[in-house]
Amino acid sequence: MNPEKYLLLNWKRVLIIIIAWVVAVILHNLTYALFYEYFSKTGGDEPVFFIIAVIIIPLYFIIAIIYTIINKIKKK
C-alpha cells in the first residue's frame, strides 16, 4: 500500500475533503428530516453521517496534514 496515494495533500484532495464533509452534513440533516417521526418516537438521532462528518473526516484531514508536513520536511 502506498500511503502517499491517500495521505499526501494537494489542493484537489483538500477540495474533495471539504465537499465530502458538506455532503455528510447534508445527508445527516436530510436523513433526520425524512425520518423525524421515527427519531422523535425513539428519542434517537441518525449517527452514521454525523460520525463521518464530526470524527472521521476531520481525523483523516489532521493525519493527512501531519503526513504531508513530515513528507515535505524529509524531502528537504
PDB file of N, CA, C and O in Angstrom:
ATOM      1  N   MET A   1       0.846  -1.187   0.000  1.00  0.00           N
ATOM      2  CA  MET A   1       0.000   0.000   0.000  1.00  0.00           C
ATOM      3  C   MET A   1       0.886   1.243   0.000  1.00  0.00           C
ATOM      4  O   MET A   1       1.843   1.332   0.769  1.00  0.00           O
ATOM      5  N   ASN A   2       0.568   2.177  -0.847  1.00  0.00           N
ATOM      6  CA  ASN A   2       1.307   3.419  -0.957  1.00  0.00           C
ATOM      7  C   ASN A   2       0.568   4.516  -0.183  1.00  0.00           C
ATOM      8  O   ASN A   2      -0.479   4.983  -0.632  1.00  0.00           O
ATOM      9  N   PRO A   3       1.103   4.937   0.981  1.00  0.00           N
ATOM     10  CA  PRO A   3       0.377   5.951   1.769  1.00  0.00           C
ATOM     11  C   PRO A   3       0.324   7.313   1.082  1.00  0.00           C
ATOM     12  O   PRO A   3      -0.569   8.110   1.370  1.00  0.00           O
ATOM     13  N   GLU A   4       1.263   7.592   0.182  1.00  0.00           N
ATOM     14  CA  GLU A   4       1.239   8.884  -0.498  1.00  0.00           C
ATOM     15  C   GLU A   4      -0.013   9.041  -1.352  1.00  0.00           C
ATOM     16  O   GLU A   4      -0.506  10.151  -1.549  1.00  0.00           O
ATOM     17  N   LYS A   5      -0.515   7.936  -1.849  1.00  0.00           N
ATOM     18  CA  LYS A   5      -1.716   7.987  -2.683  1.00  0.00           C
ATOM     19  C   LYS A   5      -2.922   8.496  -1.893  1.00  0.00           C
ATOM     20  O   LYS A   5      -3.793   9.166  -2.449  1.00  0.00           O
ATOM     21  N   TYR A   6      -2.971   8.179  -0.607  1.00  0.00           N
ATOM     22  CA  TYR A   6      -4.130   8.537   0.210  1.00  0.00           C
ATOM     23  C   TYR A   6      -3.881   9.682   1.192  1.00  0.00           C
ATOM     24  O   TYR A   6      -4.828  10.348   1.609  1.00  0.00           O
ATOM     25  N   LEU A   7      -2.634   9.917   1.563  1.00  0.00           N
ATOM     26  CA  LEU A   7      -2.365  10.868   2.640  1.00  0.00           C
ATOM     27  C   LEU A   7      -1.670  12.155   2.214  1.00  0.00           C
ATOM     28  O   LEU A   7      -1.701  13.138   2.954  1.00  0.00           O
ATOM     29  N   LEU A   8      -1.051  12.174   1.052  1.00  0.00           N
ATOM     30  CA  LEU A   8      -0.355  13.382   0.626  1.00  0.00           C
ATOM     31  C   LEU A   8      -1.374  14.385   0.088  1.00  0.00           C
ATOM     32  O   LEU A   8      -2.088  14.104  -0.874  1.00  0.00           O
ATOM     33  N   LEU A   9      -1.431  15.542   0.714  1.00  0.00           N
ATOM     34  CA  LEU A   9      -2.449  16.532   0.357  1.00  0.00           C
ATOM     35  C   LEU A   9      -2.009  17.389  -0.818  1.00  0.00           C
ATOM     36  O   LEU A   9      -0.833  17.721  -0.969  1.00  0.00           O
ATOM     37  N   ASN A  10      -2.976  17.732  -1.635  1.00  0.00           N
ATOM     38  CA  ASN A  10      -2.836  18.767  -2.648  1.00  0.00           C
ATOM     39  C   ASN A  10      -4.167  19.524  -2.662  1.00  0.00           C
ATOM     40  O   ASN A  10      -5.086  19.180  -1.918  1.00  0.00           O
ATOM     41  N   TRP A  11      -4.268  20.540  -3.496  1.00  0.00           N
ATOM     42  CA  TRP A  11      -5.481  21.363  -3.469  1.00  0.00           C
ATOM     43  C   TRP A  11      -6.709  20.586  -3.907  1.00  0.00           C
ATOM     44  O   TRP A  11      -7.807  20.815  -3.399  1.00  0.00           O
ATOM     45  N   LYS A  12      -6.532  19.675  -4.839  1.00  0.00           N
ATOM     46  CA  LYS A  12      -7.667  18.863  -5.291  1.00  0.00           C
ATOM     47  C   LYS A  12      -8.181  17.975  -4.162  1.00  0.00           C
ATOM     48  O   LYS A  12      -9.392  17.862  -3.970  1.00  0.00           O
ATOM     49  N   ARG A  13      -7.285  17.348  -3.419  1.00  0.00           N
ATOM     50  CA  ARG A  13      -7.688  16.475  -2.326  1.00  0.00           C
ATOM     51  C   ARG A  13      -8.344  17.276  -1.196  1.00  0.00           C
ATOM     52  O   ARG A  13      -9.303  16.803  -0.587  1.00  0.00           O
ATOM     53  N   VAL A  14      -7.847  18.466  -0.913  1.00  0.00           N
ATOM     54  CA  VAL A  14      -8.459  19.314   0.122  1.00  0.00           C
ATOM     55  C   VAL A  14      -9.885  19.683  -0.284  1.00  0.00           C
ATOM     56  O   VAL A  14     -10.794  19.686   0.547  1.00  0.00           O
ATOM     57  N   LEU A  15     -10.074  19.991  -1.561  1.00  0.00           N
ATOM     58  CA  LEU A  15     -11.416  20.320  -2.051  1.00  0.00           C
ATOM     59  C   LEU A  15     -12.343  19.119  -1.929  1.00  0.00           C
ATOM     60  O   LEU A  15     -13.509  19.275  -1.564  1.00  0.00           O
ATOM     61  N   ILE A  16     -11.841  17.921  -2.229  1.00  0.00           N
ATOM     62  CA  ILE A  16     -12.640  16.707  -2.101  1.00  0.00           C
ATOM     63  C   ILE A  16     -13.024  16.469  -0.637  1.00  0.00           C
ATOM     64  O   ILE A  16     -14.150  16.062  -0.351  1.00  0.00           O
ATOM     65  N   ILE A  17     -12.096  16.719   0.286  1.00  0.00           N
ATOM     66  CA  ILE A  17     -12.385  16.551   1.716  1.00  0.00           C
ATOM     67  C   ILE A  17     -13.477  17.518   2.161  1.00  0.00           C
ATOM     68  O   ILE A  17     -14.386  17.139   2.900  1.00  0.00           O
ATOM     69  N   ILE A  18     -13.386  18.757   1.714  1.00  0.00           N
ATOM     70  CA  ILE A  18     -14.397  19.757   2.083  1.00  0.00           C
ATOM     71  C   ILE A  18     -15.766  19.373   1.525  1.00  0.00           C
ATOM     72  O   ILE A  18     -16.776  19.471   2.222  1.00  0.00           O
ATOM     73  N   ILE A  19     -15.795  18.941   0.276  1.00  0.00           N
ATOM     74  CA  ILE A  19     -17.065  18.534  -0.337  1.00  0.00           C
ATOM     75  C   ILE A  19     -17.631  17.311   0.384  1.00  0.00           C
ATOM     76  O   ILE A  19     -18.837  17.243   0.620  1.00  0.00           O
ATOM     77  N   ALA A  20     -16.781  16.348   0.737  1.00  0.00           N
ATOM     78  CA  ALA A  20     -17.247  15.155   1.451  1.00  0.00           C
ATOM     79  C   ALA A  20     -17.827  15.527   2.804  1.00  0.00           C
ATOM     80  O   ALA A  20     -18.823  14.943   3.230  1.00  0.00           O
ATOM     81  N   TRP A  21     -17.217  16.491   3.489  1.00  0.00           N
ATOM     82  CA  TRP A  21     -17.734  16.923   4.784  1.00  0.00           C
ATOM     83  C   TRP A  21     -19.110  17.583   4.623  1.00  0.00           C
ATOM     84  O   TRP A  21     -20.029  17.307   5.394  1.00  0.00           O
ATOM     85  N   VAL A  22     -19.241  18.445   3.627  1.00  0.00           N
ATOM     86  CA  VAL A  22     -20.525  19.121   3.395  1.00  0.00           C
ATOM     87  C   VAL A  22     -21.604  18.103   3.030  1.00  0.00           C
ATOM     88  O   VAL A  22     -22.735  18.208   3.503  1.00  0.00           O
ATOM     89  N   VAL A  23     -21.267  17.126   2.199  1.00  0.00           N
ATOM     90  CA  VAL A  23     -22.227  16.092   1.817  1.00  0.00           C
ATOM     91  C   VAL A  23     -22.655  15.273   3.037  1.00  0.00           C
ATOM     92  O   VAL A  23     -23.834  14.951   3.181  1.00  0.00           O
ATOM     93  N   ALA A  24     -21.704  14.934   3.917  1.00  0.00           N
ATOM     94  CA  ALA A  24     -22.049  14.165   5.116  1.00  0.00           C
ATOM     95  C   ALA A  24     -22.980  14.965   6.031  1.00  0.00           C
ATOM     96  O   ALA A  24     -23.914  14.406   6.606  1.00  0.00           O
ATOM     97  N   VAL A  25     -22.734  16.249   6.166  1.00  0.00           N
ATOM     98  CA  VAL A  25     -23.607  17.096   6.998  1.00  0.00           C
ATOM     99  C   VAL A  25     -25.001  17.182   6.386  1.00  0.00           C
ATOM    100  O   VAL A  25     -26.001  17.073   7.095  1.00  0.00           O
ATOM    101  N   ILE A  26     -25.068  17.376   5.084  1.00  0.00           N
ATOM    102  CA  ILE A  26     -26.370  17.471   4.409  1.00  0.00           C
ATOM    103  C   ILE A  26     -27.125  16.145   4.517  1.00  0.00           C
ATOM    104  O   ILE A  26     -28.327  16.134   4.782  1.00  0.00           O
ATOM    105  N   LEU A  27     -26.420  15.029   4.313  1.00  0.00           N
ATOM    106  CA  LEU A  27     -27.078  13.728   4.417  1.00  0.00           C
ATOM    107  C   LEU A  27     -27.572  13.450   5.840  1.00  0.00           C
ATOM    108  O   LEU A  27     -28.634  12.856   6.026  1.00  0.00           O
ATOM    109  N   HIS A  28     -26.805  13.879   6.833  1.00  0.00           N
ATOM    110  CA  HIS A  28     -27.252  13.718   8.223  1.00  0.00           C
ATOM    111  C   HIS A  28     -28.551  14.487   8.448  1.00  0.00           C
ATOM    112  O   HIS A  28     -29.517  13.943   8.982  1.00  0.00           O
ATOM    113  N   ASN A  29     -28.568  15.751   8.039  1.00  0.00           N
ATOM    114  CA  ASN A  29     -29.766  16.577   8.245  1.00  0.00           C
ATOM    115  C   ASN A  29     -30.945  16.075   7.415  1.00  0.00           C
ATOM    116  O   ASN A  29     -32.083  16.090   7.883  1.00  0.00           O
ATOM    117  N   LEU A  30     -30.682  15.636   6.197  1.00  0.00           N
ATOM    118  CA  LEU A  30     -31.747  15.128   5.341  1.00  0.00           C
ATOM    119  C   LEU A  30     -32.335  13.836   5.899  1.00  0.00           C
ATOM    120  O   LEU A  30     -33.554  13.661   5.909  1.00  0.00           O
ATOM    121  N   THR A  31     -31.481  12.940   6.359  1.00  0.00           N
ATOM    122  CA  THR A  31     -31.961  11.690   6.947  1.00  0.00           C
ATOM    123  C   THR A  31     -32.785  11.958   8.198  1.00  0.00           C
ATOM    124  O   THR A  31     -33.829  11.340   8.407  1.00  0.00           O
ATOM    125  N   TYR A  32     -32.312  12.877   9.024  1.00  0.00           N
ATOM    126  CA  TYR A  32     -33.063  13.204  10.237  1.00  0.00           C
ATOM    127  C   TYR A  32     -34.417  13.824   9.884  1.00  0.00           C
ATOM    128  O   TYR A  32     -35.429  13.518  10.515  1.00  0.00           O
ATOM    129  N   ALA A  33     -34.430  14.696   8.873  1.00  0.00           N
ATOM    130  CA  ALA A  33     -35.684  15.344   8.495  1.00  0.00           C
ATOM    131  C   ALA A  33     -36.673  14.344   7.893  1.00  0.00           C
ATOM    132  O   ALA A  33     -37.871  14.413   8.165  1.00  0.00           O
ATOM    133  N   LEU A  34     -36.173  13.423   7.080  1.00  0.00           N
ATOM    134  CA  LEU A  34     -37.072  12.449   6.448  1.00  0.00           C
ATOM    135  C   LEU A  34     -37.652  11.457   7.440  1.00  0.00           C
ATOM    136  O   LEU A  34     -38.793  11.021   7.285  1.00  0.00           O
ATOM    137  N   PHE A  35     -36.887  11.098   8.448  1.00  0.00           N
ATOM    138  CA  PHE A  35     -37.338  10.113   9.436  1.00  0.00           C
ATOM    139  C   PHE A  35     -37.576  10.760  10.802  1.00  0.00           C
ATOM    140  O   PHE A  35     -37.336  10.139  11.838  1.00  0.00           O
ATOM    141  N   TYR A  36     -38.043  11.994  10.800  1.00  0.00           N
ATOM    142  CA  TYR A  36     -38.263  12.736  12.040  1.00  0.00           C
ATOM    143  C   TYR A  36     -39.262  12.024  12.956  1.00  0.00           C
ATOM    144  O   TYR A  36     -39.065  11.969  14.170  1.00  0.00           O
ATOM    145  N   GLU A  37     -40.311  11.492  12.382  1.00  0.00           N
ATOM    146  CA  GLU A  37     -41.323  10.800  13.188  1.00  0.00           C
ATOM    147  C   GLU A  37     -40.710   9.616  13.933  1.00  0.00           C
ATOM    148  O   GLU A  37     -40.969   9.419  15.120  1.00  0.00           O
ATOM    149  N   TYR A  38     -39.908   8.840  13.237  1.00  0.00           N
ATOM    150  CA  TYR A  38     -39.272   7.678  13.863  1.00  0.00           C
ATOM    151  C   TYR A  38     -38.302   8.108  14.961  1.00  0.00           C
ATOM    152  O   TYR A  38     -38.296   7.545  16.056  1.00  0.00           O
ATOM    153  N   PHE A  39     -37.479   9.117  14.651  1.00  0.00           N
ATOM    154  CA  PHE A  39     -36.493   9.554  15.641  1.00  0.00           C
ATOM    155  C   PHE A  39     -37.149  10.218  16.848  1.00  0.00           C
ATOM    156  O   PHE A  39     -36.642  10.106  17.964  1.00  0.00           O
ATOM    157  N   SER A  40     -38.265  10.905  16.639  1.00  0.00           N
ATOM    158  CA  SER A  40     -38.940  11.527  17.781  1.00  0.00           C
ATOM    159  C   SER A  40     -39.606  10.478  18.669  1.00  0.00           C
ATOM    160  O   SER A  40     -39.706  10.673  19.880  1.00  0.00           O
ATOM    161  N   LYS A  41     -40.061   9.375  18.087  1.00  0.00           N
ATOM    162  CA  LYS A  41     -40.662   8.302  18.886  1.00  0.00           C
ATOM    163  C   LYS A  41     -39.604   7.538  19.677  1.00  0.00           C
ATOM    164  O   LYS A  41     -39.826   7.175  20.832  1.00  0.00           O
ATOM    165  N   THR A  42     -38.476   7.301  19.061  1.00  0.00           N
ATOM    166  CA  THR A  42     -37.434   6.506  19.721  1.00  0.00           C
ATOM    167  C   THR A  42     -36.495   7.370  20.553  1.00  0.00           C
ATOM    168  O   THR A  42     -35.731   6.846  21.363  1.00  0.00           O
ATOM    169  N   GLY A  43     -36.542   8.680  20.365  1.00  0.00           N
ATOM    170  CA  GLY A  43     -35.656   9.568  21.111  1.00  0.00           C
ATOM    171  C   GLY A  43     -34.227   9.514  20.629  1.00  0.00           C
ATOM    172  O   GLY A  43     -33.312   9.889  21.362  1.00  0.00           O
ATOM    173  N   GLY A  44     -34.017   9.056  19.411  1.00  0.00           N
ATOM    174  CA  GLY A  44     -32.665   8.906  18.878  1.00  0.00           C
ATOM    175  C   GLY A  44     -32.345   9.939  17.825  1.00  0.00           C
ATOM    176  O   GLY A  44     -33.057  10.927  17.645  1.00  0.00           O
ATOM    177  N   ASP A  45     -31.265   9.685  17.145  1.00  0.00           N
ATOM    178  CA  ASP A  45     -30.803  10.554  16.081  1.00  0.00           C
ATOM    179  C   ASP A  45     -30.086   9.686  15.065  1.00  0.00           C
ATOM    180  O   ASP A  45     -29.832   8.512  15.333  1.00  0.00           O
ATOM    181  N   GLU A  46     -29.760  10.224  13.929  1.00  0.00           N
ATOM    182  CA  GLU A  46     -29.067   9.485  12.888  1.00  0.00           C
ATOM    183  C   GLU A  46     -27.566   9.589  13.132  1.00  0.00           C
ATOM    184  O   GLU A  46     -27.007  10.673  12.968  1.00  0.00           O
ATOM    185  N   PRO A  47     -26.889   8.504  13.519  1.00  0.00           N
ATOM    186  CA  PRO A  47     -25.499   8.609  13.936  1.00  0.00           C
ATOM    187  C   PRO A  47     -24.459   8.422  12.835  1.00  0.00           C
ATOM    188  O   PRO A  47     -23.334   8.899  12.989  1.00  0.00           O
ATOM    189  N   VAL A  48     -24.781   7.757  11.743  1.00  0.00           N
ATOM    190  CA  VAL A  48     -23.753   7.361  10.776  1.00  0.00           C
ATOM    191  C   VAL A  48     -23.116   8.569  10.113  1.00  0.00           C
ATOM    192  O   VAL A  48     -21.900   8.743  10.193  1.00  0.00           O
ATOM    193  N   PHE A  49     -23.904   9.401   9.466  1.00  0.00           N
ATOM    194  CA  PHE A  49     -23.344  10.557   8.775  1.00  0.00           C
ATOM    195  C   PHE A  49     -22.808  11.593   9.764  1.00  0.00           C
ATOM    196  O   PHE A  49     -21.890  12.347   9.443  1.00  0.00           O
ATOM    197  N   PHE A  50     -23.379  11.626  10.954  1.00  0.00           N
ATOM    198  CA  PHE A  50     -22.873  12.524  11.989  1.00  0.00           C
ATOM    199  C   PHE A  50     -21.452  12.132  12.389  1.00  0.00           C
ATOM    200  O   PHE A  50     -20.580  12.994  12.499  1.00  0.00           O
ATOM    201  N   ILE A  51     -21.216  10.845  12.606  1.00  0.00           N
ATOM    202  CA  ILE A  51     -19.881  10.372  12.980  1.00  0.00           C
ATOM    203  C   ILE A  51     -18.901  10.599  11.840  1.00  0.00           C
ATOM    204  O   ILE A  51     -17.750  10.965  12.076  1.00  0.00           O
ATOM    205  N   ILE A  52     -19.346  10.386  10.606  1.00  0.00           N
ATOM    206  CA  ILE A  52     -18.470  10.640   9.461  1.00  0.00           C
ATOM    207  C   ILE A  52     -18.073  12.112   9.408  1.00  0.00           C
ATOM    208  O   ILE A  52     -16.905  12.430   9.188  1.00  0.00           O
ATOM    209  N   ALA A  53     -19.040  13.013   9.609  1.00  0.00           N
ATOM    210  CA  ALA A  53     -18.768  14.445   9.493  1.00  0.00           C
ATOM    211  C   ALA A  53     -17.988  15.003  10.674  1.00  0.00           C
ATOM    212  O   ALA A  53     -17.189  15.924  10.503  1.00  0.00           O
ATOM    213  N   VAL A  54     -18.205  14.466  11.858  1.00  0.00           N
ATOM    214  CA  VAL A  54     -17.604  15.057  13.054  1.00  0.00           C
ATOM    215  C   VAL A  54     -16.290  14.383  13.455  1.00  0.00           C
ATOM    216  O   VAL A  54     -15.404  15.038  14.006  1.00  0.00           O
ATOM    217  N   ILE A  55     -16.157  13.088  13.187  1.00  0.00           N
ATOM    218  CA  ILE A  55     -14.968  12.371  13.657  1.00  0.00           C
ATOM    219  C   ILE A  55     -14.070  11.916  12.507  1.00  0.00           C
ATOM    220  O   ILE A  55     -12.881  12.234  12.495  1.00  0.00           O
ATOM    221  N   ILE A  56     -14.615  11.181  11.551  1.00  0.00           N
ATOM    222  CA  ILE A  56     -13.787  10.508  10.554  1.00  0.00           C
ATOM    223  C   ILE A  56     -13.127  11.486   9.593  1.00  0.00           C
ATOM    224  O   ILE A  56     -11.915  11.413   9.394  1.00  0.00           O
ATOM    225  N   ILE A  57     -13.878  12.391   8.996  1.00  0.00           N
ATOM    226  CA  ILE A  57     -13.292  13.318   8.022  1.00  0.00           C
ATOM    227  C   ILE A  57     -12.285  14.266   8.681  1.00  0.00           C
ATOM    228  O   ILE A  57     -11.200  14.443   8.127  1.00  0.00           O
ATOM    229  N   PRO A  58     -12.579  14.885   9.832  1.00  0.00           N
ATOM    230  CA  PRO A  58     -11.553  15.721  10.458  1.00  0.00           C
ATOM    231  C   PRO A  58     -10.305  14.937  10.886  1.00  0.00           C
ATOM    232  O   PRO A  58      -9.189  15.442  10.764  1.00  0.00           O
ATOM    233  N   LEU A  59     -10.485  13.720  11.380  1.00  0.00           N
ATOM    234  CA  LEU A  59      -9.339  12.901  11.769  1.00  0.00           C
ATOM    235  C   LEU A  59      -8.472  12.571  10.561  1.00  0.00           C
ATOM    236  O   LEU A  59      -7.246  12.653  10.638  1.00  0.00           O
ATOM    237  N   TYR A  60      -9.092  12.200   9.452  1.00  0.00           N
ATOM    238  CA  TYR A  60      -8.344  11.945   8.219  1.00  0.00           C
ATOM    239  C   TYR A  60      -7.597  13.195   7.781  1.00  0.00           C
ATOM    240  O   TYR A  60      -6.438  13.112   7.375  1.00  0.00           O
ATOM    241  N   PHE A  61      -8.243  14.350   7.857  1.00  0.00           N
ATOM    242  CA  PHE A  61      -7.613  15.605   7.435  1.00  0.00           C
ATOM    243  C   PHE A  61      -6.401  15.931   8.306  1.00  0.00           C
ATOM    244  O   PHE A  61      -5.363  16.339   7.784  1.00  0.00           O
ATOM    245  N   ILE A  62      -6.513  15.758   9.612  1.00  0.00           N
ATOM    246  CA  ILE A  62      -5.391  16.017  10.520  1.00  0.00           C
ATOM    247  C   ILE A  62      -4.236  15.069  10.243  1.00  0.00           C
ATOM    248  O   ILE A  62      -3.083  15.496  10.193  1.00  0.00           O
ATOM    249  N   ILE A  63      -4.531  13.784  10.061  1.00  0.00           N
ATOM    250  CA  ILE A  63      -3.477  12.813   9.765  1.00  0.00           C
ATOM    251  C   ILE A  63      -2.811  13.140   8.432  1.00  0.00           C
ATOM    252  O   ILE A  63      -1.590  13.038   8.310  1.00  0.00           O
ATOM    253  N   ALA A  64      -3.597  13.530   7.436  1.00  0.00           N
ATOM    254  CA  ALA A  64      -3.040  13.874   6.131  1.00  0.00           C
ATOM    255  C   ALA A  64      -2.166  15.128   6.204  1.00  0.00           C
ATOM    256  O   ALA A  64      -1.139  15.202   5.529  1.00  0.00           O
ATOM    257  N   ILE A  65      -2.560  16.109   7.010  1.00  0.00           N
ATOM    258  CA  ILE A  65      -1.738  17.314   7.180  1.00  0.00           C
ATOM    259  C   ILE A  65      -0.400  16.941   7.816  1.00  0.00           C
ATOM    260  O   ILE A  65       0.653  17.379   7.351  1.00  0.00           O
ATOM    261  N   ILE A  66      -0.438  16.144   8.865  1.00  0.00           N
ATOM    262  CA  ILE A  66       0.799  15.738   9.543  1.00  0.00           C
ATOM    263  C   ILE A  66       1.688  14.947   8.590  1.00  0.00           C
ATOM    264  O   ILE A  66       2.896  15.180   8.544  1.00  0.00           O
ATOM    265  N   TYR A  67       1.119  14.022   7.833  1.00  0.00           N
ATOM    266  CA  TYR A  67       1.898  13.234   6.886  1.00  0.00           C
ATOM    267  C   TYR A  67       2.514  14.119   5.807  1.00  0.00           C
ATOM    268  O   TYR A  67       3.672  13.931   5.435  1.00  0.00           O
ATOM    269  N   THR A  68       1.744  15.081   5.306  1.00  0.00           N
ATOM    270  CA  THR A  68       2.245  15.975   4.268  1.00  0.00           C
ATOM    271  C   THR A  68       3.391  16.826   4.794  1.00  0.00           C
ATOM    272  O   THR A  68       4.389  17.009   4.096  1.00  0.00           O
ATOM    273  N   ILE A  69       3.272  17.344   6.000  1.00  0.00           N
ATOM    274  CA  ILE A  69       4.342  18.162   6.587  1.00  0.00           C
ATOM    275  C   ILE A  69       5.600  17.330   6.792  1.00  0.00           C
ATOM    276  O   ILE A  69       6.699  17.778   6.464  1.00  0.00           O
ATOM    277  N   ILE A  70       5.451  16.127   7.330  1.00  0.00           N
ATOM    278  CA  ILE A  70       6.616  15.259   7.541  1.00  0.00           C
ATOM    279  C   ILE A  70       7.254  14.891   6.213  1.00  0.00           C
ATOM    280  O   ILE A  70       8.480  14.846   6.107  1.00  0.00           O
ATOM    281  N   ASN A  71       6.454  14.632   5.215  1.00  0.00           N
ATOM    282  CA  ASN A  71       6.979  14.281   3.885  1.00  0.00           C
ATOM    283  C   ASN A  71       7.738  15.459   3.288  1.00  0.00           C
ATOM    284  O   ASN A  71       8.795  15.257   2.692  1.00  0.00           O
ATOM    285  N   LYS A  72       7.239  16.669   3.428  1.00  0.00           N
ATOM    286  CA  LYS A  72       7.927  17.858   2.898  1.00  0.00           C
ATOM    287  C   LYS A  72       9.235  18.105   3.635  1.00  0.00           C
ATOM    288  O   LYS A  72      10.226  18.491   3.015  1.00  0.00           O
ATOM    289  N   ILE A  73       9.257  17.887   4.956  1.00  0.00           N
ATOM    290  CA  ILE A  73      10.479  18.081   5.739  1.00  0.00           C
ATOM    291  C   ILE A  73      11.536  17.041   5.358  1.00  0.00           C
ATOM    292  O   ILE A  73      12.719  17.370   5.271  1.00  0.00           O
ATOM    293  N   LYS A  74      11.126  15.804   5.134  1.00  0.00           N
ATOM    294  CA  LYS A  74      12.071  14.751   4.756  1.00  0.00           C
ATOM    295  C   LYS A  74      12.689  15.005   3.390  1.00  0.00           C
ATOM    296  O   LYS A  74      13.847  14.654   3.163  1.00  0.00           O
ATOM    297  N   LYS A  75      11.936  15.609   2.477  1.00  0.00           N
ATOM    298  CA  LYS A  75      12.454  15.868   1.134  1.00  0.00           C
ATOM    299  C   LYS A  75      13.483  16.986   1.130  1.00  0.00           C
ATOM    300  O   LYS A  75      14.306  17.058   0.217  1.00  0.00           O
ATOM    301  N   LYS A  76      13.456  17.857   2.127  1.00  0.00           N
ATOM    302  CA  LYS A  76      14.421  18.953   2.184  1.00  0.00           C
ATOM    303  C   LYS A  76      15.667  18.487   2.801  1.00  0.00           C
ATOM    304  O   LYS A  76      16.613  19.262   2.943  1.00  0.00           O
TER     305      LYS A  76
END
